[in-house]
Amino acid sequence: MQHIQVEQFLQDKEKHTGKVAAGVGYDVLNIQLRASETVAEHSAPGEVLIVCRKGRVKFYGEGQVTELDANALLMLEPNEKHRLEAVEDCEMIVVRLKK
């Protein structure tokens, strides 16, 4: 068992993206954005699960737009291109499965 504390970074700086854990088949990332900040289009070779912990964020990809809030999860297929924009200050945990 490993307890990982996810720190709050937005009080000290703007956009934050960082790895908080890694295992044999996965990486866990912490993404924190201020309202209107963006992450450019990208993709990952494996499946991705995004958990919105706070705020609201829009995901754009494959001709679709979806908005996540603190009550939502998003699953992305391998190599699915997407970009995101914070609607309000937001925090996400991203679990990226390795291929």
LOSEBA-390076 format. One record per atom (N, C-alpha, C): residue number from 1; atom name; z, x, y; residue in one letter. Coordinates in nm, 3 decimals, padded with zeros to 5 digits. Example, Ala and Ser with C-alpha at 12.3 -4.5 7.8 and 13.67 -1.06 7.14 Angstrom:
% residues 2
{k->1, a->N, pz->00.780, px->01.319, py->-00.569, r->A}
{k->1, a->CA, pz->00.780, px->01.230, py->-00.450, r->A}
{k->1, a->C, pz->00.780, px->01.320, py->-00.330, r->A}
{k->2, a->N, pz->00.708, px->01.285, py->-00.225, r->S}
{k->2, a->CA, pz->00.714, px->01.367, py->-00.106, r->S}
{k->2, a->C, pz->00.787, px->01.290, py->00.003, r->S}
This chain:
% residues 99
{k->1, a->N, pz->00.000, px->00.085, py->-00.117, r->M}
{k->1, a->CA, pz->00.000, px->00.000, py->00.000, r->M}
{k->1, a->C, pz->00.000, px->00.090, py->00.124, r->M}
{k->2, a->N, pz->-00.082, px->00.052, py->00.221, r->Q}
{k->2, a->CA, pz->-00.090, px->00.129, py->00.345, r->Q}
{k->2, a->C, pz->-00.085, px->00.034, py->00.463, r->Q}
{k->3, a->N, pz->00.013, px->00.050, py->00.549, r->H}
{k->3, a->CA, pz->00.028, px->-00.032, py->00.669, r->H}
{k->3, a->C, pz->-00.043, px->00.040, py->00.783, r->H}
{k->4, a->N, pz->-00.135, px->-00.032, py->00.849, r->I}
{k->4, a->CA, pz->-00.210, px->00.028, py->00.960, r->I}
{k->4, a->C, pz->-00.186, px->-00.055, py->01.085, r->I}
{k->5, a->N, pz->-00.134, px->00.008, py->01.188, r->Q}
{k->5, a->CA, pz->-00.110, px->-00.059, py->01.315, r->Q}
{k->5, a->C, pz->-00.235, px->-00.045, py->01.401, r->Q}
{k->6, a->N, pz->-00.289, px->-00.157, py->01.449, r->V}
{k->6, a->CA, pz->-00.408, px->-00.154, py->01.534, r->V}
{k->6, a->C, pz->-00.362, px->-00.153, py->01.679, r->V}
{k->7, a->N, pz->-00.394, px->-00.045, py->01.748, r->E}
{k->7, a->CA, pz->-00.350, px->-00.028, py->01.886, r->E}
{k->7, a->C, pz->-00.435, px->-00.107, py->01.984, r->E}
{k->8, a->N, pz->-00.375, px->-00.136, py->02.099, r->Q}
{k->8, a->CA, pz->-00.443, px->-00.202, py->02.209, r->Q}
{k->8, a->C, pz->-00.493, px->-00.095, py->02.305, r->Q}
{k->9, a->N, pz->-00.623, px->-00.093, py->02.332, r->F}
{k->9, a->CA, pz->-00.681, px->00.010, py->02.418, r->F}
{k->9, a->C, pz->-00.730, px->-00.041, py->02.552, r->F}
{k->10, a->N, pz->-00.756, px->-00.171, py->02.564, r->L}
{k->10, a->CA, pz->-00.820, px->-00.220, py->02.686, r->L}
{k->10, a->C, pz->-00.734, px->-00.206, py->02.811, r->L}
{k->11, a->N, pz->-00.603, px->-00.193, py->02.797, r->Q}
{k->11, a->CA, pz->-00.521, px->-00.173, py->02.917, r->Q}
{k->11, a->C, pz->-00.543, px->-00.034, py->02.976, r->Q}
{k->12, a->N, pz->-00.592, px->00.061, py->02.893, r->D}
{k->12, a->CA, pz->-00.611, px->00.199, py->02.938, r->D}
{k->12, a->C, pz->-00.755, px->00.234, py->02.974, r->D}
{k->13, a->N, pz->-00.851, px->00.163, py->02.916, r->K}
{k->13, a->CA, pz->-00.990, px->00.197, py->02.938, r->K}
{k->13, a->C, pz->-01.079, px->00.077, py->02.909, r->K}
{k->14, a->N, pz->-01.207, px->00.097, py->02.927, r->E}
{k->14, a->CA, pz->-01.300, px->-00.010, py->02.896, r->E}
{k->14, a->C, pz->-01.334, px->-00.004, py->02.748, r->E}
{k->15, a->N, pz->-01.449, px->-00.045, py->02.709, r->K}
{k->15, a->CA, pz->-01.494, px->-00.056, py->02.570, r->K}
{k->15, a->C, pz->-01.432, px->00.048, py->02.476, r->K}
{k->16, a->N, pz->-01.386, px->00.000, py->02.361, r->H}
{k->16, a->CA, pz->-01.332, px->00.090, py->02.260, r->H}
{k->16, a->C, pz->-01.390, px->00.055, py->02.123, r->H}
{k->17, a->N, pz->-01.438, px->00.155, py->02.052, r->T}
{k->17, a->CA, pz->-01.482, px->00.140, py->01.914, r->T}
{k->17, a->C, pz->-01.427, px->00.259, py->01.837, r->T}
{k->18, a->N, pz->-01.355, px->00.232, py->01.729, r->G}
{k->18, a->CA, pz->-01.301, px->00.342, py->01.652, r->G}
{k->18, a->C, pz->-01.269, px->00.302, py->01.510, r->G}
{k->19, a->N, pz->-01.274, px->00.399, py->01.420, r->K}
{k->19, a->CA, pz->-01.242, px->00.376, py->01.279, r->K}
{k->19, a->C, pz->-01.091, px->00.380, py->01.262, r->K}
{k->20, a->N, pz->-01.035, px->00.278, py->01.196, r->V}
{k->20, a->CA, pz->-00.891, px->00.275, py->01.174, r->V}
{k->20, a->C, pz->-00.854, px->00.302, py->01.029, r->V}
{k->21, a->N, pz->-00.951, px->00.289, py->00.938, r->A}
{k->21, a->CA, pz->-00.925, px->00.316, py->00.796, r->A}
{k->21, a->C, pz->-01.059, px->00.334, py->00.725, r->A}
{k->22, a->N, pz->-01.051, px->00.398, py->00.609, r->A}
{k->22, a->CA, pz->-01.170, px->00.416, py->00.525, r->A}
{k->22, a->C, pz->-01.126, px->00.424, py->00.381, r->A}
{k->23, a->N, pz->-01.211, px->00.376, py->00.294, r->G}
{k->23, a->CA, pz->-01.184, px->00.382, py->00.151, r->G}
{k->23, a->C, pz->-01.310, px->00.424, py->00.078, r->G}
{k->24, a->N, pz->-01.305, px->00.419, py->-00.052, r->V}
{k->24, a->CA, pz->-01.420, px->00.460, py->-00.134, r->V}
{k->24, a->C, pz->-01.543, px->00.377, py->-00.100, r->V}
{k->25, a->N, pz->-01.527, px->00.246, py->-00.079, r->G}
{k->25, a->CA, pz->-01.643, px->00.162, py->-00.058, r->G}
{k->25, a->C, pz->-01.648, px->00.090, py->00.075, r->G}
{k->26, a->N, pz->-01.564, px->00.130, py->00.170, r->Y}
{k->26, a->CA, pz->-01.560, px->00.056, py->00.296, r->Y}
{k->26, a->C, pz->-01.508, px->00.142, py->00.412, r->Y}
{k->27, a->N, pz->-01.541, px->00.099, py->00.533, r->D}
{k->27, a->CA, pz->-01.482, px->00.150, py->00.657, r->D}
{k->27, a->C, pz->-01.426, px->00.031, py->00.732, r->D}
{k->28, a->N, pz->-01.315, px->00.049, py->00.801, r->V}
{k->28, a->CA, pz->-01.256, px->-00.055, py->00.885, r->V}
{k->28, a->C, pz->-01.259, px->-00.004, py->01.029, r->V}
{k->29, a->N, pz->-01.321, px->-00.081, py->01.117, r->L}
{k->29, a->CA, pz->-01.336, px->-00.044, py->01.257, r->L}
{k->29, a->C, pz->-01.260, px->-00.139, py->01.347, r->L}
{k->30, a->N, pz->-01.214, px->-00.088, py->01.459, r->N}
{k->30, a->CA, pz->-01.149, px->-00.167, py->01.562, r->N}
{k->30, a->C, pz->-01.242, px->-00.164, py->01.683, r->N}
{k->31, a->N, pz->-01.288, px->-00.282, py->01.726, r->I}
{k->31, a->CA, pz->-01.375, px->-00.291, py->01.843, r->I}
{k->31, a->C, pz->-01.306, px->-00.377, py->01.947, r->I}
{k->32, a->N, pz->-01.292, px->-00.325, py->02.068, r->Q}
{k->32, a->CA, pz->-01.232, px->-00.398, py->02.179, r->Q}
{k->32, a->C, pz->-01.327, px->-00.390, py->02.298, r->Q}
{k->33, a->N, pz->-01.360, px->-00.506, py->02.353, r->L}
{k->33, a->CA, pz->-01.454, px->-00.514, py->02.465, r->L}
{k->33, a->C, pz->-01.394, px->-00.596, py->02.578, r->L}
{k->34, a->N, pz->-01.423, px->-00.558, py->02.700, r->R}
{k->34, a->CA, pz->-01.390, px->-00.641, py->02.815, r->R}
{k->34, a->C, pz->-01.502, px->-00.743, py->02.834, r->R}
{k->35, a->N, pz->-01.472, px->-00.852, py->02.902, r->A}
{k->35, a->CA, pz->-01.571, px->-00.956, py->02.928, r->A}
{k->35, a->C, pz->-01.698, px->-00.894, py->02.985, r->A}
{k->36, a->N, pz->-01.810, px->-00.936, py->02.933, r->S}
{k->36, a->CA, pz->-01.947, px->-00.896, py->02.971, r->S}
{k->36, a->C, pz->-01.990, px->-00.760, py->02.916, r->S}
{k->37, a->N, pz->-01.901, px->-00.684, py->02.854, r->E}
{k->37, a->CA, pz->-01.944, px->-00.558, py->02.791, r->E}
{k->37, a->C, pz->-02.027, px->-00.590, py->02.668, r->E}
{k->38, a->N, pz->-02.116, px->-00.498, py->02.633, r->T}
{k->38, a->CA, pz->-02.207, px->-00.520, py->02.521, r->T}
{k->38, a->C, pz->-02.206, px->-00.404, py->02.424, r->T}
{k->39, a->N, pz->-02.257, px->-00.432, py->02.305, r->V}
{k->39, a->CA, pz->-02.288, px->-00.329, py->02.206, r->V}
{k->39, a->C, pz->-02.435, px->-00.347, py->02.174, r->V}
{k->40, a->N, pz->-02.513, px->-00.241, py->02.187, r->A}
{k->40, a->CA, pz->-02.658, px->-00.246, py->02.168, r->A}
{k->40, a->C, pz->-02.694, px->-00.284, py->02.024, r->A}
{k->41, a->N, pz->-02.817, px->-00.327, py->02.006, r->E}
{k->41, a->CA, pz->-02.864, px->-00.368, py->01.874, r->E}
{k->41, a->C, pz->-02.850, px->-00.253, py->01.773, r->E}
{k->42, a->N, pz->-02.803, px->-00.288, py->01.655, r->H}
{k->42, a->CA, pz->-02.784, px->-00.192, py->01.547, r->H}
{k->42, a->C, pz->-02.777, px->-00.267, py->01.415, r->H}
{k->43, a->N, pz->-02.766, px->-00.196, py->01.305, r->S}
{k->43, a->CA, pz->-02.749, px->-00.257, py->01.174, r->S}
{k->43, a->C, pz->-02.668, px->-00.161, py->01.087, r->S}
{k->44, a->N, pz->-02.627, px->-00.210, py->00.971, r->A}
{k->44, a->CA, pz->-02.552, px->-00.127, py->00.877, r->A}
{k->44, a->C, pz->-02.617, px->-00.143, py->00.740, r->A}
{k->45, a->N, pz->-02.614, px->-00.040, py->00.658, r->P}
{k->45, a->CA, pz->-02.681, px->-00.047, py->00.528, r->P}
{k->45, a->C, pz->-02.613, px->-00.140, py->00.427, r->P}
{k->46, a->N, pz->-02.484, px->-00.170, py->00.448, r->G}
{k->46, a->CA, pz->-02.412, px->-00.259, py->00.356, r->G}
{k->46, a->C, pz->-02.371, px->-00.387, py->00.427, r->G}
{k->47, a->N, pz->-02.307, px->-00.476, py->00.352, r->E}
{k->47, a->CA, pz->-02.257, px->-00.600, py->00.411, r->E}
{k->47, a->C, pz->-02.147, px->-00.568, py->00.512, r->E}
{k->48, a->N, pz->-02.131, px->-00.659, py->00.611, r->V}
{k->48, a->CA, pz->-02.031, px->-00.641, py->00.716, r->V}
{k->48, a->C, pz->-01.956, px->-00.773, py->00.736, r->V}
{k->49, a->N, pz->-01.823, px->-00.763, py->00.745, r->L}
{k->49, a->CA, pz->-01.739, px->-00.878, py->00.777, r->L}
{k->49, a->C, pz->-01.672, px->-00.850, py->00.911, r->L}
{k->50, a->N, pz->-01.686, px->-00.945, py->01.006, r->I}
{k->50, a->CA, pz->-01.627, px->-00.929, py->01.138, r->I}
{k->50, a->C, pz->-01.521, px->-01.037, py->01.157, r->I}
{k->51, a->N, pz->-01.401, px->-00.994, py->01.194, r->V}
{k->51, a->CA, pz->-01.289, px->-01.084, py->01.218, r->V}
{k->51, a->C, pz->-01.255, px->-01.075, py->01.366, r->V}
{k->52, a->N, pz->-01.270, px->-01.184, py->01.437, r->C}
{k->52, a->CA, pz->-01.236, px->-01.187, py->01.579, r->C}
{k->52, a->C, pz->-01.085, px->-01.216, py->01.588, r->C}
{k->53, a->N, pz->-01.010, px->-01.124, py->01.645, r->R}
{k->53, a->CA, pz->-00.864, px->-01.138, py->01.655, r->R}
{k->53, a->C, pz->-00.821, px->-01.201, py->01.786, r->R}
{k->54, a->N, pz->-00.903, px->-01.183, py->01.890, r->K}
{k->54, a->CA, pz->-00.865, px->-01.229, py->02.023, r->K}
{k->54, a->C, pz->-00.991, px->-01.247, py->02.105, r->K}
{k->55, a->N, pz->-00.994, px->-01.346, py->02.193, r->G}
{k->55, a->CA, pz->-01.105, px->-01.365, py->02.285, r->G}
{k->55, a->C, pz->-01.226, px->-01.432, py->02.222, r->G}
{k->56, a->N, pz->-01.341, px->-01.414, py->02.288, r->R}
{k->56, a->CA, pz->-01.466, px->-01.471, py->02.240, r->R}
{k->56, a->C, pz->-01.578, px->-01.369, py->02.256, r->R}
{k->57, a->N, pz->-01.669, px->-01.368, py->02.158, r->V}
{k->57, a->CA, pz->-01.780, px->-01.273, py->02.159, r->V}
{k->57, a->C, pz->-01.903, px->-01.340, py->02.100, r->V}
{k->58, a->N, pz->-02.020, px->-01.314, py->02.160, r->K}
{k->58, a->CA, pz->-02.147, px->-01.367, py->02.110, r->K}
{k->58, a->C, pz->-02.220, px->-01.259, py->02.032, r->K}
{k->59, a->N, pz->-02.274, px->-01.300, py->01.917, r->F}
{k->59, a->CA, pz->-02.357, px->-01.213, py->01.834, r->F}
{k->59, a->C, pz->-02.500, px->-01.266, py->01.840, r->F}
{k->60, a->N, pz->-02.595, px->-01.176, py->01.861, r->Y}
{k->60, a->CA, pz->-02.736, px->-01.210, py->01.867, r->Y}
{k->60, a->C, pz->-02.806, px->-01.134, py->01.755, r->Y}
{k->61, a->N, pz->-02.887, px->-01.205, py->01.677, r->G}
{k->61, a->CA, pz->-02.961, px->-01.134, py->01.575, r->G}
{k->61, a->C, pz->-03.048, px->-01.225, py->01.491, r->G}
{k->62, a->N, pz->-03.160, px->-01.169, py->01.446, r->E}
{k->62, a->CA, pz->-03.249, px->-01.242, py->01.355, r->E}
{k->62, a->C, pz->-03.284, px->-01.381, py->01.409, r->E}
{k->63, a->N, pz->-03.301, px->-01.392, py->01.543, r->G}
{k->63, a->CA, pz->-03.338, px->-01.519, py->01.604, r->G}
{k->63, a->C, pz->-03.225, px->-01.620, py->01.615, r->G}
{k->64, a->N, pz->-03.102, px->-01.577, py->01.593, r->Q}
{k->64, a->CA, pz->-02.986, px->-01.666, py->01.601, r->Q}
{k->64, a->C, pz->-02.885, px->-01.613, py->01.701, r->Q}
{k->65, a->N, pz->-02.805, px->-01.706, py->01.754, r->V}
{k->65, a->CA, pz->-02.692, px->-01.670, py->01.840, r->V}
{k->65, a->C, pz->-02.571, px->-01.745, py->01.786, r->V}
{k->66, a->N, pz->-02.461, px->-01.674, py->01.770, r->T}
{k->66, a->CA, pz->-02.337, px->-01.738, py->01.728, r->T}
{k->66, a->C, pz->-02.223, px->-01.682, py->01.809, r->T}
{k->67, a->N, pz->-02.126, px->-01.767, py->01.839, r->E}
{k->67, a->CA, pz->-02.011, px->-01.725, py->01.918, r->E}
{k->67, a->C, pz->-01.886, px->-01.730, py->01.830, r->E}
{k->68, a->N, pz->-01.813, px->-01.619, py->01.827, r->L}
{k->68, a->CA, pz->-01.689, px->-01.612, py->01.751, r->L}
{k->68, a->C, pz->-01.571, px->-01.623, py->01.846, r->L}
{k->69, a->N, pz->-01.465, px->-01.687, py->01.797, r->D}
{k->69, a->CA, pz->-01.337, px->-01.685, py->01.866, r->D}
{k->69, a->C, pz->-01.231, px->-01.643, py->01.765, r->D}
{k->70, a->N, pz->-01.106, px->-01.652, py->01.803, r->A}
{k->70, a->CA, pz->-00.999, px->-01.603, py->01.717, r->A}
{k->70, a->C, pz->-00.981, px->-01.682, py->01.588, r->A}
{k->71, a->N, pz->-01.057, px->-01.786, py->01.569, r->N}
{k->71, a->CA, pz->-01.048, px->-01.867, py->01.446, r->N}
{k->71, a->C, pz->-01.170, px->-01.849, py->01.358, r->N}
{k->72, a->N, pz->-01.250, px->-01.745, py->01.381, r->A}
{k->72, a->CA, pz->-01.378, px->-01.735, py->01.312, r->A}
{k->72, a->C, pz->-01.401, px->-01.597, py->01.251, r->A}
{k->73, a->N, pz->-01.483, px->-01.599, py->01.146, r->L}
{k->73, a->CA, pz->-01.532, px->-01.478, py->01.079, r->L}
{k->73, a->C, pz->-01.684, px->-01.481, py->01.082, r->L}
{k->74, a->N, pz->-01.744, px->-01.365, py->01.074, r->L}
{k->74, a->CA, pz->-01.890, px->-01.356, py->01.066, r->L}
{k->74, a->C, pz->-01.926, px->-01.259, py->00.955, r->L}
{k->75, a->N, pz->-02.017, px->-01.300, py->00.869, r->M}
{k->75, a->CA, pz->-02.068, px->-01.214, py->00.762, r->M}
{k->75, a->C, pz->-02.211, px->-01.174, py->00.798, r->M}
{k->76, a->N, pz->-02.242, px->-01.045, py->00.786, r->L}
{k->76, a->CA, pz->-02.377, px->-00.995, py->00.808, r->L}
{k->76, a->C, pz->-02.429, px->-00.934, py->00.679, r->L}
{k->77, a->N, pz->-02.554, px->-00.959, py->00.651, r->E}
{k->77, a->CA, pz->-02.619, px->-00.904, py->00.533, r->E}
{k->77, a->C, pz->-02.656, px->-00.758, py->00.557, r->E}
{k->78, a->N, pz->-02.678, px->-00.681, py->00.451, r->P}
{k->78, a->CA, pz->-02.721, px->-00.542, py->00.469, r->P}
{k->78, a->C, pz->-02.847, px->-00.534, py->00.558, r->P}
{k->79, a->N, pz->-02.849, px->-00.439, py->00.647, r->N}
{k->79, a->CA, pz->-02.962, px->-00.411, py->00.738, r->N}
{k->79, a->C, pz->-02.994, px->-00.523, py->00.836, r->N}
{k->80, a->N, pz->-02.904, px->-00.619, py->00.853, r->E}
{k->80, a->CA, pz->-02.927, px->-00.728, py->00.949, r->E}
{k->80, a->C, pz->-02.902, px->-00.675, py->01.091, r->E}
{k->81, a->N, pz->-03.007, px->-00.673, py->01.171, r->K}
{k->81, a->CA, pz->-02.996, px->-00.624, py->01.308, r->K}
{k->81, a->C, pz->-02.919, px->-00.725, py->01.392, r->K}
{k->82, a->N, pz->-02.833, px->-00.674, py->01.479, r->H}
{k->82, a->CA, pz->-02.755, px->-00.760, py->01.565, r->H}
{k->82, a->C, pz->-02.706, px->-00.681, py->01.687, r->H}
{k->83, a->N, pz->-02.672, px->-00.755, py->01.791, r->R}
{k->83, a->CA, pz->-02.609, px->-00.697, py->01.910, r->R}
{k->83, a->C, pz->-02.501, px->-00.795, py->01.952, r->R}
{k->84, a->N, pz->-02.411, px->-00.751, py->02.036, r->L}
{k->84, a->CA, pz->-02.304, px->-00.840, py->02.078, r->L}
{k->84, a->C, pz->-02.270, px->-00.826, py->02.224, r->L}
{k->85, a->N, pz->-02.211, px->-00.934, py->02.277, r->E}
{k->85, a->CA, pz->-02.170, px->-00.940, py->02.417, r->E}
{k->85, a->C, pz->-02.037, px->-01.015, py->02.424, r->E}
{k->86, a->N, pz->-01.939, px->-00.956, py->02.489, r->A}
{k->86, a->CA, pz->-01.809, px->-01.021, py->02.504, r->A}
{k->86, a->C, pz->-01.818, px->-01.132, py->02.609, r->A}
{k->87, a->N, pz->-01.782, px->-01.252, py->02.571, r->V}
{k->87, a->CA, pz->-01.777, px->-01.365, py->02.663, r->V}
{k->87, a->C, pz->-01.650, px->-01.354, py->02.747, r->V}
{k->88, a->N, pz->-01.542, px->-01.309, py->02.683, r->E}
{k->88, a->CA, pz->-01.417, px->-01.276, py->02.750, r->E}
{k->88, a->C, pz->-01.359, px->-01.154, py->02.678, r->E}
{k->89, a->N, pz->-01.255, px->-01.094, py->02.733, r->D}
{k->89, a->CA, pz->-01.196, px->-00.978, py->02.665, r->D}
{k->89, a->C, pz->-01.173, px->-01.015, py->02.519, r->D}
{k->90, a->N, pz->-01.213, px->-00.925, py->02.429, r->C}
{k->90, a->CA, pz->-01.203, px->-00.959, py->02.286, r->C}
{k->90, a->C, pz->-01.166, px->-00.837, py->02.203, r->C}
{k->91, a->N, pz->-01.111, px->-00.866, py->02.086, r->E}
{k->91, a->CA, pz->-01.075, px->-00.764, py->01.990, r->E}
{k->91, a->C, pz->-01.126, px->-00.809, py->01.853, r->E}
{k->92, a->N, pz->-01.190, px->-00.717, py->01.781, r->M}
{k->92, a->CA, pz->-01.244, px->-00.748, py->01.649, r->M}
{k->92, a->C, pz->-01.207, px->-00.641, py->01.550, r->M}
{k->93, a->N, pz->-01.191, px->-00.681, py->01.427, r->I}
{k->93, a->CA, pz->-01.179, px->-00.590, py->01.314, r->I}
{k->93, a->C, pz->-01.309, px->-00.605, py->01.235, r->I}
{k->94, a->N, pz->-01.373, px->-00.494, py->01.206, r->V}
{k->94, a->CA, pz->-01.500, px->-00.494, py->01.133, r->V}
{k->94, a->C, pz->-01.479, px->-00.419, py->01.001, r->V}
{k->95, a->N, pz->-01.511, px->-00.487, py->00.891, r->V}
{k->95, a->CA, pz->-01.506, px->-00.424, py->00.760, r->V}
{k->95, a->C, pz->-01.650, px->-00.402, py->00.717, r->V}
{k->96, a->N, pz->-01.687, px->-00.275, py->00.708, r->R}
{k->96, a->CA, pz->-01.826, px->-00.237, py->00.676, r->R}
{k->96, a->C, pz->-01.828, px->-00.180, py->00.535, r->R}
{k->97, a->N, pz->-01.896, px->-00.251, py->00.444, r->L}
{k->97, a->CA, pz->-01.905, px->-00.203, py->00.307, r->L}
{k->97, a->C, pz->-02.010, px->-00.094, py->00.297, r->L}
{k->98, a->N, pz->-01.976, px->00.011, py->00.223, r->K}
{k->98, a->CA, pz->-02.069, px->00.122, py->00.207, r->K}
{k->98, a->C, pz->-02.162, px->00.094, py->00.091, r->K}
{k->99, a->N, pz->-02.286, px->00.136, py->00.105, r->K}
{k->99, a->CA, pz->-02.385, px->00.120, py->-00.002, r->K}
{k->99, a->C, pz->-02.378, px->00.237, py->-00.093, r->K}
